[in-house]
Amino acid sequence: MECMLMGVDRISFRNSDNELVEMGHLYVLSDFDEDQEDCAGQQVAKMNFDYAATKELMELTFPCKVDLQINLKGKVKKVILKKGQGNDGK
């Protein structure tokens, strides 16, 4: 899914069982699907992503165009940067 990556964050906390929980989030902007009715403009989504991988993304210049590789369950598996945006393409 091609979209504009607007930002990322990482959080960690201890749950009620005192286990460390770590989560990363991607904030993306994309067009509505062409077949959606009664929509105008663009949509914004907060998507879960790997905690460790999110740290590397924090070094990017935002916003930037990306291609998100998403599995059948809707989980983001990979973020591919589009070239020519002032980022190093990693």
Secondary structure by P-SEA (a helix, b strand, c coil): ccccccccbbbbbbccccbbbbbbbbbbbbcccccccccccbbbbbbbccaaaaaaaccccccbbbbbbccccccccccccccccccccc
